Amino acid sequence: MFTIYGRPNSSNVRKVLWLCAEIGQTDYQRIDCGRGFESCDTPEYAELNPNKLVPTFVDGDLVIWESNAILRYLAAKYGEDSIYPGDLATRAMVDQWMEWQTTTSNVGIRDLFFGLIVKDPSATGEDTLSKAHAQATQAMTLLDAQLAKTGAFVTGENFTIADCALGIFVNRWFSLPIDRPDLSALATYYDRLKSRKAFEETVIAGGP
């Protein structure tokens, strides 16, 4: 049995919980920590994760502390081939969109979340929110164009861990109190995700 450290309303923790539900891995221990729960700023937690962030994943002697790395490990160990394809070219496309999530797509959405929901003083300024909104809109417009080409999911007809990585922030995009352009492919994709029981129970239930 493995252990997941992290609060269930964290976007990066919810990625992992969502995938666990999708691949039928429900026999694990989850320990609440992070904002509003047990502090991550302790020597004991820092031994597991020197970044003092969530999630942290422990499977025996193995410790992983980047959410997308955790997704890859879980999918490779427990998932069907379609969720993290063995074919290198197909897997590269999944990895590409997961990297894009980390470097690009969640930047503006993260800042909007901290400004509008968390009310972090460093993120509530009008200029900061305006810049964040522009960044988020640009990223979601790009993702909308990708989905218009691929159909059902981010990289094609099969649900993959790229959808776990990006779907979390699509949920946040549609949940935040912001103006949004009409992105029909993205909206259809979001409806498709909401029809998945695992998404409803782990992502929607966790809030924005």
C-alpha positions in Angstrom: 0.0 0.0 0.0 1.3 3.4 -0.9 0.9 6.8 0.8 -0.1 10.2 -0.6 0.7 13.3 1.5 -1.4 16.2 0.6 -4.7 18.0 1.1 -7.6 17.0 -1.1 -8.3 20.5 -2.3 -4.8 20.9 -3.8 -4.9 20.9 -7.6 -1.7 18.8 -7.8 -2.9 16.4 -5.2 -6.2 16.0 -7.0 -4.4 15.0 -10.2 -3.0 12.0 -8.3 -6.2 11.1 -6.6 -8.1 11.4 -9.9 -5.7 9.0 -11.6 -5.8 6.5 -8.7 -9.6 6.4 -9.1 -9.3 6.0 -12.9 -7.0 3.0 -12.6 -8.8 1.4 -9.7 -6.1 2.1 -7.1 -8.1 3.0 -4.0 -6.3 1.0 -1.3 -3.8 3.7 -0.2 -3.3 6.0 2.8 -3.7 9.7 2.4 -2.3 12.1 5.0 -3.7 15.6 5.1 -1.0 18.3 5.0 -0.4 21.6 3.3 -2.4 24.9 3.5 -5.1 24.6 6.2 -3.8 21.2 7.5 -0.7 19.8 9.0 2.3 22.0 8.1 4.8 20.8 5.5 7.4 23.1 7.1 8.8 20.5 9.4 12.1 18.6 9.4 10.2 15.3 9.1 8.3 16.3 6.0 11.4 18.0 4.5 13.2 14.7 4.7 10.6 13.3 2.3 10.2 16.4 0.2 12.8 19.2 0.4 10.5 21.5 -1.5 8.0 21.3 1.5 5.1 21.2 -1.0 2.4 18.6 -1.8 1.9 16.0 -3.0 4.5 13.6 -1.8 4.1 10.0 -2.8 5.7 7.1 -0.8 5.7 3.5 -2.1 8.0 1.4 0.1 11.4 2.9 -0.1 10.5 5.0 -3.2 9.6 8.7 -2.6 8.4 10.9 -5.5 7.5 14.6 -5.0 6.5 16.0 -8.4 2.8 15.5 -9.3 3.4 14.7 -12.9 6.2 12.3 -12.1 3.8 10.6 -9.7 1.2 10.3 -12.5 3.8 8.6 -14.8 4.8 6.2 -12.1 1.3 5.2 -11.2 0.2 4.9 -14.8 3.2 2.8 -15.8 2.9 0.5 -12.8 -0.9 0.0 -12.6 -2.6 1.5 -15.7 -3.5 0.1 -19.0 -1.1 0.9 -21.9 -3.6 3.5 -23.3 -3.3 5.7 -20.3 0.5 6.2 -20.7 1.3 4.6 -24.1 4.3 2.4 -24.5 4.7 3.6 -28.1 7.4 6.2 -27.9 5.9 8.7 -30.3 2.5 8.6 -28.7 4.1 8.8 -25.2 6.1 11.8 -26.3 2.9 13.7 -27.1 1.5 12.8 -23.7 4.7 14.0 -22.1 4.7 17.2 -24.2 1.3 18.3 -23.0 2.2 17.4 -19.4 5.3 19.6 -19.6 3.2 22.4 -21.2 0.9 22.1 -18.2 3.8 22.7 -15.8 5.5 25.5 -17.7 2.7 27.3 -19.3 -1.0 26.4 -18.9 -1.3 26.7 -15.1 0.7 30.0 -14.7 -2.1 32.5 -15.3 -4.8 30.2 -13.8 -2.7 29.7 -10.7 -2.3 33.4 -10.2 -6.0 34.0 -10.7 -6.8 31.4 -8.1 -4.4 32.9 -5.6 -5.8 36.4 -6.2 -9.5 35.6 -6.4 -10.0 32.6 -4.2 -7.1 32.5 -1.7 -7.0 36.3 -1.6 -3.2 36.3 -1.3 -2.3 40.0 -1.1 0.6 39.6 -3.5 -1.8 38.4 -6.2 -4.8 40.7 -5.8 -3.6 43.8 -7.6 -5.5 44.9 -10.7 -2.4 44.7 -12.9 -1.5 41.2 -11.5 -5.0 39.9 -12.1 -5.2 41.4 -15.6 -1.9 39.8 -16.6 -2.9 36.5 -15.1 -6.2 36.6 -17.0 -4.5 37.3 -20.3 -2.0 34.4 -19.7 -4.8 32.0 -18.8 -6.9 33.0 -21.7 -4.0 32.5 -24.1 -3.3 29.1 -22.7 -6.9 27.9 -22.8 -7.3 29.2 -26.3 -4.3 27.1 -27.4 -5.7 24.0 -25.6 -9.1 24.6 -27.3 -7.4 24.6 -30.7 -5.6 21.3 -29.8 -8.9 19.7 -28.7 -10.6 20.8 -31.9 -8.1 18.7 -33.7 -7.8 15.7 -31.5 -11.4 15.1 -30.6 -12.2 13.4 -27.3 -9.1 14.0 -25.3 -5.9 16.1 -25.2 -3.8 13.7 -27.3 -6.5 11.9 -29.2 -9.3 9.5 -28.7 -7.9 7.8 -25.5 -7.9 9.3 -22.0 -4.3 9.6 -20.8 -2.4 11.1 -17.9 -2.1 14.3 -20.0 -5.8 14.7 -19.3 -5.2 14.3 -15.5 -2.5 16.9 -15.7 -4.5 19.5 -17.7 -8.1 18.6 -16.7 -7.5 19.9 -13.2 -6.8 23.4 -14.5 -9.6 23.2 -17.0 -11.9 22.7 -14.0 -10.3 25.7 -12.3 -10.7 27.8 -15.5 -14.4 27.1 -15.6 -14.9 27.5 -11.8 -13.2 30.9 -11.3 -15.3 34.1 -11.3 -13.8 35.4 -14.5 -14.9 36.4 -18.0 -14.2 33.6 -20.5 -14.2 33.6 -24.3 -16.4 31.1 -26.1 -14.1 28.1 -26.5 -16.4 25.4 -27.7 -14.0 22.5 -28.0 -12.7 23.2 -24.5 -16.3 23.4 -23.1 -17.2 20.1 -24.7 -14.0 18.6 -23.3 -14.9 19.8 -19.8 -18.4 18.3 -20.1 -16.8 15.0 -21.1 -14.5 15.1 -18.1 -17.5 15.9 -15.8 -19.2 12.8 -17.0 -16.4 10.6 -15.6 -17.2 9.4 -12.1 -13.5 9.6 -11.0 -13.3 13.2 -12.0 -16.5 14.1 -10.2 -15.5 12.4 -7.0 -11.9 13.8 -6.9 -11.7 17.0 -8.9 -15.2 18.5 -8.8 -15.6 17.6 -5.1 -12.4 19.5 -4.3 -13.6 22.9 -5.6 -11.9 25.4 -7.9 
